[in-house]
Amino acid sequence: MGRGDVSGAEWEPIGPLLSSKRGRWTRHAEDNRRFLNGMLHVSRVGCPWCDMHKRYRKWNSVYVLFRR
């Protein structure tokens, strides 16, 4: 977990609100947390999506979820 990422206490009320399934493929709740942290990172730092840190997974996947 990096600086500025959502902590465990902050994640508790948010986690259950996000679906862990999407379409035919399942996405684990931990991935939802990682995607949320990636979205917050881009908005906090102000970097382009393609320059997002690699620990948040593929920038395009995070961007698609952000646009939804």
GIZICOR-V886808 format. One record per pair of residues at least 12 apart in sequence whose ideal C-beta (glycine too) atoms are under 10 Angstrom apart, sorted by the first residue. I is the first residue (numbers start at 0). GAP is how many residues later the second one is. If there is no record, write none. Layout:
BEGIN
i & gap
I & GAP
I & GAP
END
This chain:
BEGIN
i & gap
0 & 32
0 & 33
0 & 36
0 & 54
1 & 35
1 & 39
1 & 51
1 & 53
1 & 54
2 & 38
3 & 33
3 & 36
3 & 37
3 & 40
3 & 41
4 & 28
4 & 29
4 & 31
4 & 32
4 & 33
4 & 35
4 & 36
4 & 50
4 & 51
5 & 27
5 & 28
5 & 30
5 & 31
5 & 34
7 & 25
9 & 23
9 & 26
10 & 18
10 & 19
10 & 21
10 & 22
10 & 25
10 & 26
13 & 18
13 & 19
13 & 22
14 & 14
14 & 15
14 & 17
14 & 18
14 & 21
15 & 13
16 & 15
17 & 13
17 & 14
17 & 15
17 & 17
17 & 18
17 & 47
18 & 13
19 & 12
21 & 43
21 & 46
26 & 34
26 & 38
30 & 26
30 & 30
30 & 34
31 & 33
33 & 21
33 & 22
33 & 23
33 & 27
33 & 28
34 & 21
34 & 22
34 & 26
34 & 27
34 & 28
34 & 29
34 & 30
34 & 31
35 & 20
35 & 26
35 & 29
35 & 30
36 & 16
36 & 18
36 & 19
36 & 20
36 & 25
37 & 14
37 & 15
37 & 16
37 & 17
37 & 18
37 & 19
37 & 20
37 & 21
37 & 23
37 & 24
37 & 25
37 & 27
37 & 28
38 & 13
38 & 17
38 & 23
38 & 24
38 & 26
38 & 27
39 & 16
40 & 12
40 & 14
40 & 15
40 & 21
41 & 14
41 & 17
41 & 20
41 & 21
41 & 24
42 & 23
46 & 12
47 & 15
48 & 13
48 & 14
48 & 17
49 & 13
END
